Amino acid sequence: MHDHNHTHAGELQFVDCQGHALTATNEAAAQPGGGRRRQVIVAGKRVKTIDVHAHCVIPKALELQGKDHTKERGPDIGYVGARRLREMDEQGIDVEAISINPHWYMEGRDKAVEICKINNETLAELCAAHPDRFVGFAALTLQAPDVAVQQLEHAVKKLGMRGAAIGGSVVGDEFANPKFDAVWRKAEDLGILLFIHPQSTPELNNRFKGNGWLANTIGNPLDTTIALSHIIFEGTLDKFPGLKICSAHGGGFLPSYAPRSDNSLRVAPEMDTGVKLKKKPTEYMRDMYYDTLVFTDEALRHLAHEVGVERLVIGTDHPIPWQADSINHVLNCPHFNDAQKRMMLGETAGKLLGISQEF
């Protein structure tokens, strides 16, 4: 994977308000832009950087649940404008795919439908106002799969959404449950991306008490690990081989210990329920996509080794400050060549989300 002859530190540029280029070194990139827009250059060519993992909340939708948006960790939609654009410019993010974490799965059908309608229409308006900087992931009422199918088609064909954001399960129902098959079939037919963002693992809340924000630190990646394991072992990915799935936080813990999955039923054949998979569990991991929110060079190298570097896309979790330097993380990682860095920074996400690499 490491190409000593062709791997270079990425070059950086800023542009002023009139679009005039201002060259900069890696060190200078950390300075506030002051109206300048950082440009990411790899091997002499600019990359359109695309962040698949960025959040907001819609206050009006939260109000339907009796929630105060100022007490939510995600920023309200009013933040997603001049302030966010300035921060994107400083970080070197050209396009954000914005998602709203599904906080409505426990609501009744009618209320959840109204919440998703508000979320989708408001987010679509934002993306239409800044079409070169934002694309949206649709909100779905997954607790009512028949409604979710209609919402997904409307969001993609009428509102211009590029995919849908989903949790890790739906009030205890795993995505491998056949009740959701119609949703996955529609997503496959539309050719859009499903972005999995976990909602912690509430069954373990009692054990998550104490220091370290464990409900998120451990609970979120664990939720994703369970979700992906079910859709692999239950044959969901065999039923829908064209399904495009991207997981936040580098796929949770699954890629870190993936080969254990290939040995589980050999060790405990009595646990085999009769589902006949078409390939080894780890092979399905290379059919999905993952963000790069894994913090260290070695973690990124290992993730790429397990799933394929062509399956990785930038994820910042913006504006939650888990990783404010996601671009430099890829640019400065010694384990990848220029072509691989370009894929991770924007080329792969561009293909998944229908975003041209042209400026």
C-alpha positions in Angstrom: 0.0 0.0 0.0 2.9 2.3 0.8 4.6 3.7 -2.4 7.9 5.2 -1.4 8.5 6.6 -4.8 5.2 8.4 -5.2 3.9 9.4 -1.8 4.2 13.1 -1.0 2.8 15.3 1.6 -0.3 17.1 0.2 0.2 20.6 -0.9 -2.2 23.3 0.4 -3.5 26.5 -1.0 -5.8 29.3 0.1 -7.7 31.6 -2.1 -8.8 35.1 -1.1 -12.3 36.5 -1.6 -11.6 37.3 -5.2 -10.4 33.7 -5.9 -6.7 34.6 -6.2 -4.5 31.7 -5.2 -2.3 32.0 -2.1 0.2 29.2 -1.6 0.7 27.8 1.8 2.7 25.1 3.5 1.3 22.3 5.7 2.2 24.3 8.8 0.4 27.4 7.5 -2.8 25.4 6.9 -3.8 25.4 10.6 -4.0 29.2 10.6 -7.6 30.7 10.5 -8.6 31.5 7.0 -9.9 35.0 7.5 -12.1 34.7 4.4 -9.6 32.5 2.6 -10.6 29.0 1.4 -8.1 26.3 1.8 -7.5 24.2 -1.2 -6.2 20.6 -1.1 -3.7 19.7 -3.8 -2.4 16.2 -4.3 0.3 15.5 -6.9 -0.2 19.0 -8.4 -4.0 18.6 -8.8 -6.7 20.0 -6.7 -9.0 17.5 -5.0 -12.7 18.3 -4.2 -12.8 17.2 -0.6 -16.1 15.6 0.5 -17.1 15.0 4.1 -19.8 12.3 4.5 -20.1 12.7 8.3 -21.5 16.1 9.4 -24.5 16.9 11.5 -27.2 19.4 12.3 -30.7 19.4 14.0 -33.8 21.2 12.9 -35.3 23.1 15.9 -38.9 22.9 14.6 -38.7 19.1 14.4 -37.3 18.8 17.9 -40.1 21.0 19.2 -42.6 18.4 18.1 -41.0 16.0 20.6 -41.0 18.7 23.3 -37.2 19.0 23.1 -35.1 22.2 23.3 -32.6 22.4 20.5 -30.2 24.5 22.6 -29.7 21.5 24.8 -28.9 19.1 22.0 -25.3 18.4 21.1 -25.9 18.8 17.4 -26.1 22.4 16.1 -29.3 23.8 14.8 -29.8 24.5 11.1 -29.1 28.2 11.6 -25.5 27.3 12.3 -25.2 25.6 8.9 -24.6 28.8 7.0 -21.9 31.4 7.1 -20.3 30.0 10.3 -20.1 26.5 9.0 -18.8 27.6 5.6 -16.1 29.5 7.3 -15.0 26.5 9.3 -15.2 24.3 6.2 -13.0 26.8 4.4 -10.4 26.7 7.2 -10.4 22.9 7.3 -10.3 22.4 3.6 -13.7 20.8 3.2 -15.3 21.6 -0.1 -18.6 19.7 0.3 -20.5 18.4 3.3 -23.1 15.7 3.2 -25.3 16.6 6.1 -27.2 14.1 8.2 -29.7 14.4 11.1 -29.3 11.7 13.7 -32.6 9.8 13.9 -34.1 10.8 17.2 -37.7 9.9 16.2 -37.7 6.1 16.0 -39.6 5.8 19.3 -42.3 8.2 18.2 -45.7 7.2 16.9 -46.1 6.8 13.2 -47.9 10.1 12.5 -45.6 12.3 14.6 -42.5 10.6 13.1 -43.7 11.3 9.6 -44.2 15.0 10.4 -40.7 15.2 12.0 -39.1 13.6 8.9 -41.1 15.9 6.6 -39.8 19.0 8.4 -36.2 17.7 8.5 -36.1 16.7 4.8 -37.7 19.9 3.5 -35.7 22.2 5.7 -32.4 20.4 4.8 -33.3 20.4 1.1 -33.8 24.2 1.3 -30.3 24.6 2.8 -28.7 22.4 0.2 -30.5 24.3 -2.6 -29.2 27.6 -1.3 -25.6 26.3 -1.3 -25.6 23.6 -4.0 -21.8 23.6 -4.4 -21.1 23.2 -0.7 -23.9 20.9 0.8 -25.8 17.8 -0.1 -28.3 16.1 2.2 -29.1 12.7 3.6 -32.8 12.1 4.1 -34.6 11.3 7.3 -36.7 8.2 7.3 -39.5 6.9 9.5 -38.0 3.4 9.7 -40.4 2.3 12.4 -42.9 2.3 9.5 -41.0 0.7 6.6 -43.8 1.2 4.1 -43.7 5.0 4.8 -39.9 5.0 4.7 -40.0 3.6 1.2 -42.2 6.5 0.0 -40.1 9.0 1.9 -36.9 7.8 0.4 -38.2 8.0 -3.2 -39.6 11.5 -2.6 -36.5 12.7 -0.9 -34.2 11.5 -3.8 -36.4 12.3 -6.8 -38.2 15.5 -5.6 -35.9 17.0 -3.0 -32.5 16.1 -4.5 -31.2 14.2 -1.5 -28.2 12.0 -2.2 -29.0 9.2 0.3 -30.5 8.6 3.7 -29.1 8.7 7.2 -30.2 5.8 9.5 -29.3 4.6 13.0 -27.9 1.3 14.0 -31.3 -0.4 14.8 -34.9 0.6 15.2 -36.3 0.3 18.7 -34.7 -3.1 19.2 -35.3 -4.3 15.6 -32.1 -5.1 13.7 -31.8 -4.0 10.1 -31.5 -7.6 9.1 -35.1 -8.1 10.1 -37.1 -8.8 6.8 -39.6 -6.1 7.8 -37.0 -3.6 6.4 -36.3 -5.4 3.2 -38.5 -3.1 1.2 -36.5 -0.1 2.3 -33.2 -1.7 1.4 -34.7 -2.8 -2.0 -35.8 0.8 -2.7 -32.3 2.1 -1.7 -30.7 -0.4 -4.0 -33.0 0.4 -6.9 -32.4 4.2 -6.5 -28.6 3.6 -6.3 -28.2 5.9 -3.3 -26.0 5.7 -0.2 -27.3 4.7 3.3 -25.2 6.4 6.0 -25.3 4.5 9.3 -24.8 6.7 12.3 -25.2 4.8 15.6 -27.4 5.8 18.5 -25.4 4.2 21.3 -26.3 0.9 22.7 -29.0 1.8 25.3 -29.3 -1.8 26.6 -25.9 -1.1 28.3 -26.7 2.3 29.8 -26.2 1.0 33.3 -22.7 -0.2 32.5 -21.9 3.1 30.7 -22.2 5.2 33.9 -19.2 7.0 35.2 -16.3 8.9 33.6 -15.4 8.8 29.9 -18.8 9.4 28.2 -18.9 5.7 27.6 -22.4 5.8 26.1 -20.8 7.5 23.1 -17.1 6.5 23.4 -17.9 2.8 23.5 -21.7 2.7 22.9 -21.6 4.3 19.4 -19.0 2.1 17.7 -20.5 -0.9 19.5 -23.9 -0.1 18.0 -22.4 0.0 14.5 -20.5 -3.2 15.1 -23.7 -5.1 16.0 -25.7 -3.6 13.1 -23.1 -4.6 10.5 -22.6 -8.0 12.0 -26.3 -8.8 11.7 -26.7 -7.7 8.1 -23.6 -9.8 7.3 -24.5 -13.0 9.2 -28.2 -12.9 8.4 -27.6 -12.6 4.7 -29.0 -9.2 4.1 -26.1 -8.2 1.9 -26.7 -11.4 -0.2 -30.3 -10.3 -0.7 -29.3 -6.8 -1.7 -25.8 -7.0 -3.2 -26.1 -3.6 -4.8 -26.8 -1.9 -1.5 -24.5 1.0 -0.8 -23.8 1.4 2.9 -21.3 3.7 4.6 -20.7 3.5 8.4 -19.5 6.3 10.7 -16.5 6.0 13.0 -14.7 3.6 10.7 -17.3 0.9 11.0 -17.1 0.8 14.8 -15.1 -2.1 16.3 -15.8 -4.6 13.6 -12.8 -4.0 11.3 -10.4 -4.1 14.3 -11.3 -7.8 15.0 -12.9 -8.8 11.8 -11.3 -12.3 11.3 -13.0 -13.6 14.5 -16.2 -13.5 12.5 -14.8 -16.0 10.0 -14.1 -18.5 12.7 -17.2 -18.2 14.9 -19.4 -20.9 13.4 -16.4 -23.2 13.0 -15.8 -23.0 16.7 -19.5 -23.2 17.6 -21.4 -25.0 14.8 -24.3 -25.4 17.1 -24.9 -21.7 16.8 -25.5 -21.9 13.0 -29.1 -21.0 12.3 -29.0 -22.3 8.8 -28.4 -19.0 6.9 -26.1 -19.9 4.0 -23.8 -17.1 3.2 -22.3 -16.8 -0.3 -18.8 -15.9 1.1 -16.8 -15.4 4.3 -18.1 -12.8 6.7 -15.0 -10.6 6.3 -15.5 -10.5 2.5 -18.8 -8.6 2.9 -16.9 -5.8 4.7 -15.3 -5.0 1.4 -18.7 -4.5 -0.1 -19.4 -1.5 2.2 -17.9 1.9 2.9 -16.5 3.6 6.0 -15.5 7.0 7.1 -11.9 7.8 8.2 -12.8 8.9 11.7 -10.2 6.6 13.4 -7.7 9.1 14.7 -4.2 7.5 14.1 -2.1 6.6 11.1 -2.0 3.0 12.2 -5.7 2.8 12.7 -6.3 4.2 9.2 -3.8 1.8 7.7 -5.4 -1.2 9.4 -8.9 -0.1 8.3 -7.7 0.2 4.7 -6.1 -3.2 5.0 -9.3 -4.9 6.2 -11.8 -3.2 3.9 -9.9 -1.7 1.0 -8.6 1.9 0.7 -11.1 2.4 -2.1 -13.9 2.0 0.5 -12.8 4.9 2.7 -14.3 8.4 2.7 -13.6 11.5 4.8 -15.7 11.8 8.0 -15.2 14.7 10.3 -18.3 14.5 12.6 -18.4 18.3 12.1 -19.1 20.3 14.2 -18.7 17.8 17.1 -14.9 18.2 17.6 -13.9 14.5 17.5 -11.5 15.2 14.6 -10.9 18.7 13.4 -8.0 17.8 11.2 -9.4 15.0 9.1 -7.8 16.4 5.9 -4.3 16.5 7.3 -4.8 13.0 8.8 -5.1 11.6 5.2 -2.6 14.0 3.6 0.1 13.2 6.1 -0.5 9.5 6.6 2.7 7.7 5.4 0.9 4.5 4.4 -0.8 5.7 1.2 0.2 6.9 -2.2 -1.2 10.0 -4.0 -3.9 8.1 -5.9 -5.1 6.5 -2.7 -5.2 9.8 -0.8 -7.2 11.3 -3.6 -9.8 8.5 -3.4 -10.2 9.0 0.3 -10.3 12.8 0.2 -13.1 13.0 -2.3 -13.1 10.8 -5.4 -14.9 7.8 -3.8 -17.5 10.0 -2.0 -18.0 11.9 -5.2 -19.0 8.7 -7.0 -21.2 7.6 -4.2 -23.0 10.9 -3.8 -23.1 12.0 -7.5 -20.8 15.0 -6.9 -18.5 15.9 -9.7 -14.8 16.5 -9.0 -14.9 19.5 -11.3 -14.9 23.0 -9.8 
